[in-house]
Amino acid sequence: ANSGTRYVSVSGIPAFDETGRFVGYRGVGRHINERKRAEAEHRSHLWFLESMDRVNRGMQGTQDLQQMLSDILLATLDIFACDRAWLIYPCDPDAPSWHAVMEHTRPQFPGAFALQVELPVDRDVAAAFAATRAAPGAVLFGADYDLKIPAFAADRFAVRSQIAMAIDAKADKPYLFGLHQCSRARAWTAEEQRLFQEIGRRLSDAISALSTLRSLRDSERKLDAAQRIAHVGWWERDFGTNGVALSEEVQQ
C-alpha cells in the first residue's frame, strides 16, 4: 500500500435515531491530494519569485561592489532564515589561505568576516573547495550528507549544516558562496537548493559586471592622470552636429 500523508475533504450532517438520540454523522468525503499538491507548488513558486525579486533589487540598488554584496547577503540571510550568509575568496584547494569577502550573521553567530584575517586552507577546507568546484550547482555539507563540514569551521564557527556553491565571477579564481545553520542541523529542501543556486548565478553575473565597471573607471582615472602629467589630450568632432569635444589638457 502507498504510504504518506493523504488529504481528505469531508462534509456531513448529524444523524439521529427515531427517539432523537444523536448516533453519528452522515456525509461524504473526497481525496484532495492533487489540490493540496498544486497549492504547495504555487506557494513554492511564489516564494521563489518574491525572493529573486528581492535579490535583484539588491543587485540593482548600487554600483558599489561591497554595498551590493552586503545587500544581497543580508537579503539571503533573511530569505533562508539561516544563521550566516557569506562569500569567501579564493575557492582554491591549492591556495595557502582564504578570507571572508562579505558576511552577514545572526548576532550570536559571528563568522570569519569579523576576524578580518587570512585563514589557512587545511586538508578539510581544501577538500570542501575541491568538492564545490567539481559540482555543477549547490553542495550540501553536514552529518546527514556525504560531505562533512570542515572540522575548523564546525569548531570555530559552530557550523552544523552548510550549503555552498563555487562562483566563477571572472576573477583569477572562483569565489565560494554559502549559508550556515549553526543553531540546529538542517536538511536543505529541493526548493531551497534551487533558489540558492539561482542566487549564486545572479551573484556571479553581478560581481563580474561591477568588477568590470570598477576596472574601467580605474583605467579612466589612470589615463586622465597620465594625460595631465604628460600634457597630452584628446579631441573629438561630431560631423552630424558639427560639435567638437576637447579634453582638459587640449583646452589649456
C-alpha positions as CSV (number, residue, x, y, z in Angstrom):
1,A,0.0,0.0,0.0
2,N,1.1,3.6,-0.7
3,S,2.3,5.4,2.4
4,G,2.5,9.1,3.2
5,T,0.1,12.0,4.0
6,R,-3.3,11.9,2.5
7,Y,-5.7,14.9,2.5
8,V,-9.5,14.3,2.6
9,S,-12.3,16.9,2.4
10,V,-15.3,15.8,4.5
11,S,-18.8,17.3,4.8
12,G,-21.8,16.0,6.6
13,I,-24.7,16.5,8.9
14,P,-25.5,14.9,12.3
15,A,-27.7,11.9,12.3
16,F,-30.4,10.9,15.0
17,D,-32.4,7.8,15.6
18,E,-36.2,7.7,15.9
19,T,-36.0,8.8,19.6
20,G,-33.9,11.8,18.7
21,R,-30.7,10.4,20.1
22,F,-27.5,11.5,18.3
23,V,-25.9,8.5,16.6
24,G,-23.3,10.0,14.4
25,Y,-22.8,11.9,11.2
26,R,-23.9,11.2,7.6
27,G,-21.9,12.8,4.8
28,V,-19.4,12.4,2.0
29,G,-15.6,12.6,1.7
30,R,-13.2,13.0,-1.2
31,H,-9.5,13.0,-1.6
32,I,-7.9,16.4,-2.3
33,N,-4.2,15.3,-2.6
34,E,-3.9,16.9,-6.0
35,R,-5.3,20.2,-4.9
36,K,-3.0,20.3,-1.9
37,R,0.0,19.4,-4.1
38,A,-1.0,22.2,-6.5
39,E,-1.3,24.7,-3.7
40,A,2.1,23.7,-2.3
41,E,3.7,24.1,-5.7
42,H,2.1,27.5,-6.1
43,R,3.4,28.7,-2.7
44,S,6.9,27.4,-3.6
45,H,6.8,29.2,-7.0
46,L,5.6,32.4,-5.4
47,W,8.3,32.2,-2.7
48,F,11.0,31.7,-5.4
49,L,9.8,34.7,-7.5
50,E,9.4,37.0,-4.5
51,S,12.9,36.0,-3.2
52,M,14.5,36.6,-6.6
53,D,12.8,40.0,-6.9
54,R,14.3,40.9,-3.5
55,V,17.8,39.8,-4.5
56,N,17.6,41.5,-7.9
57,R,16.6,44.8,-6.3
58,G,19.7,44.4,-4.0
59,M,21.9,43.9,-7.1
60,Q,20.4,46.9,-8.9
61,G,20.3,49.3,-6.0
62,T,24.0,50.3,-6.1
63,Q,27.1,50.3,-8.3
64,D,29.4,49.9,-5.3
65,L,30.6,46.3,-5.1
66,Q,30.9,46.0,-1.4
67,Q,27.5,47.5,-0.8
68,M,25.9,45.2,-3.3
69,L,27.4,42.1,-1.7
70,S,26.3,43.3,1.7
71,D,22.7,43.9,0.5
72,I,22.5,40.5,-1.2
73,L,23.9,38.5,1.7
74,L,21.6,40.3,4.1
75,A,18.6,39.5,2.0
76,T,19.7,35.9,1.6
77,L,20.2,35.5,5.4
78,D,16.5,36.6,5.9
79,I,15.1,34.6,2.9
80,F,16.5,31.3,4.1
81,A,16.2,32.1,7.8
82,C,19.7,30.7,8.4
83,D,22.4,31.8,10.8
84,R,25.1,33.0,8.4
85,A,25.4,34.0,4.8
86,W,28.9,34.5,3.4
87,L,31.2,34.9,0.4
88,I,34.8,33.9,0.6
89,Y,37.8,34.1,-1.7
90,P,39.5,32.2,-3.2
91,C,37.8,28.9,-3.5
92,D,41.0,27.2,-4.4
93,P,42.2,23.9,-2.8
94,D,45.8,24.8,-3.6
95,A,45.8,28.3,-2.1
96,P,47.6,28.8,1.2
97,S,44.8,30.8,2.8
98,W,41.3,32.2,2.3
99,H,39.3,35.2,3.7
100,A,35.7,36.3,4.0
101,V,34.9,39.0,1.4
102,M,31.5,39.8,2.9
103,E,29.2,38.2,5.5
104,H,26.0,38.7,7.4
105,T,25.2,36.7,10.6
106,R,22.8,36.4,13.5
107,P,24.3,38.3,16.4
108,Q,25.1,35.2,18.4
109,F,27.0,33.5,15.5
110,P,29.8,35.9,14.3
111,G,31.9,34.4,11.5
112,A,35.2,34.8,9.7
113,F,34.4,38.3,8.3
114,A,34.5,39.7,11.9
115,L,38.1,38.4,12.3
116,Q,39.4,40.3,9.3
117,V,42.3,37.8,8.8
118,E,43.5,35.3,6.3
119,L,42.7,31.7,7.4
120,P,44.6,28.6,6.4
121,V,43.5,26.2,3.8
122,D,43.9,22.9,5.7
123,R,43.1,19.4,4.3
124,D,39.4,19.6,5.2
125,V,38.9,23.0,3.7
126,A,40.8,22.0,0.6
127,A,38.5,19.0,0.2
128,A,35.4,21.2,0.5
129,F,36.8,23.7,-2.1
130,A,37.5,20.8,-4.5
131,A,34.0,19.3,-4.0
132,T,32.2,22.6,-4.7
133,R,34.3,23.4,-7.7
134,A,33.7,20.0,-9.2
135,A,29.9,20.2,-8.7
136,P,27.5,21.8,-11.2
137,G,25.5,23.5,-8.5
138,A,24.9,23.6,-4.8
139,V,26.8,21.2,-2.5
140,L,25.4,20.1,0.9
141,F,27.5,19.5,4.0
142,G,26.6,18.1,7.3
143,A,26.2,15.0,9.5
144,D,23.4,13.7,7.3
145,Y,25.2,14.3,4.0
146,D,28.1,12.5,2.2
147,L,30.3,15.6,2.7
148,K,31.2,16.7,6.2
149,I,31.7,20.2,7.4
150,P,35.4,21.0,7.8
151,A,36.5,20.5,11.4
152,F,37.9,24.0,11.7
153,A,34.5,25.6,10.6
154,A,32.5,23.2,12.8
155,D,34.6,24.0,15.9
156,R,35.4,27.7,15.4
157,F,32.1,28.9,13.9
158,A,29.7,26.3,15.3
159,V,28.5,25.2,11.9
160,R,26.1,22.2,11.9
161,S,24.8,22.4,8.3
162,Q,26.1,24.1,5.2
163,I,25.1,24.7,1.6
164,A,27.7,26.2,-0.7
165,M,28.4,26.9,-4.4
166,A,31.5,27.9,-6.2
167,I,31.1,31.1,-8.2
168,D,33.1,32.0,-11.3
169,A,33.0,35.7,-11.3
170,K,35.7,36.2,-14.0
171,A,38.3,36.7,-11.2
172,D,41.6,34.9,-11.1
173,K,40.0,32.2,-9.0
174,P,36.4,31.3,-8.1
175,Y,34.6,32.6,-5.0
176,L,32.6,30.4,-2.6
177,F,29.1,31.5,-1.7
178,G,27.4,29.7,1.2
179,L,25.0,29.6,4.1
180,H,25.5,28.2,7.6
181,Q,23.0,26.8,10.0
182,C,24.5,26.9,13.5
183,S,21.5,26.7,15.9
184,R,20.5,23.2,14.6
185,A,21.2,20.6,12.0
186,R,19.2,21.4,8.8
187,A,18.0,19.5,5.8
188,W,18.1,21.8,2.8
189,T,15.0,21.2,0.7
190,A,15.0,20.9,-3.1
191,E,13.2,24.3,-3.4
192,E,15.9,25.9,-1.2
193,Q,18.7,24.4,-3.3
194,R,17.1,25.6,-6.5
195,L,16.7,29.2,-5.1
196,F,20.2,29.2,-3.7
197,Q,21.7,28.1,-7.0
198,E,19.9,30.8,-8.9
199,I,21.0,33.5,-6.4
200,G,24.6,32.2,-6.9
201,R,24.3,32.5,-10.6
202,R,23.0,36.1,-10.4
203,L,25.6,36.9,-7.8
204,S,28.3,35.7,-10.2
205,D,27.0,38.0,-13.0
206,A,26.7,41.0,-10.7
207,I,30.2,40.6,-9.3
208,S,31.6,40.3,-12.9
209,A,29.7,43.3,-14.1
210,L,30.6,45.6,-11.2
211,S,34.3,44.4,-11.2
212,T,34.5,45.2,-14.9
213,L,32.9,48.7,-14.3
214,R,35.3,49.4,-11.4
215,S,38.3,48.3,-13.6
216,L,37.1,50.6,-16.4
217,R,36.8,53.5,-14.0
218,D,40.2,52.9,-12.6
219,S,41.7,52.8,-16.1
220,E,40.0,56.1,-17.0
221,R,41.3,57.7,-13.9
222,K,44.8,56.5,-14.6
223,L,44.5,57.7,-18.2
224,D,43.4,61.1,-17.1
225,A,46.3,61.3,-14.6
226,A,48.8,60.2,-17.3
227,Q,47.5,62.9,-19.7
228,R,47.8,65.6,-17.1
229,I,51.4,64.6,-16.3
230,A,52.4,64.3,-20.0
231,H,50.4,67.3,-21.1
232,V,48.6,65.1,-23.7
233,G,45.0,65.5,-24.5
234,W,42.3,64.4,-27.0
235,W,39.7,65.9,-29.2
236,E,36.6,64.6,-30.9
237,R,34.4,66.1,-33.7
238,D,30.8,65.0,-34.4
239,F,30.2,65.7,-38.1
240,G,26.4,65.2,-37.6
241,T,26.1,68.1,-35.2
242,N,29.4,69.8,-36.1
243,G,30.3,69.8,-32.4
244,V,33.8,69.4,-31.0
245,A,34.7,67.9,-27.6
246,L,38.1,68.6,-26.0
247,S,39.8,67.1,-23.1
248,E,41.0,69.4,-20.3
249,E,44.6,69.3,-21.5
250,V,43.7,70.4,-25.0
251,Q,41.7,73.3,-23.7
252,Q,44.6,74.7,-21.8
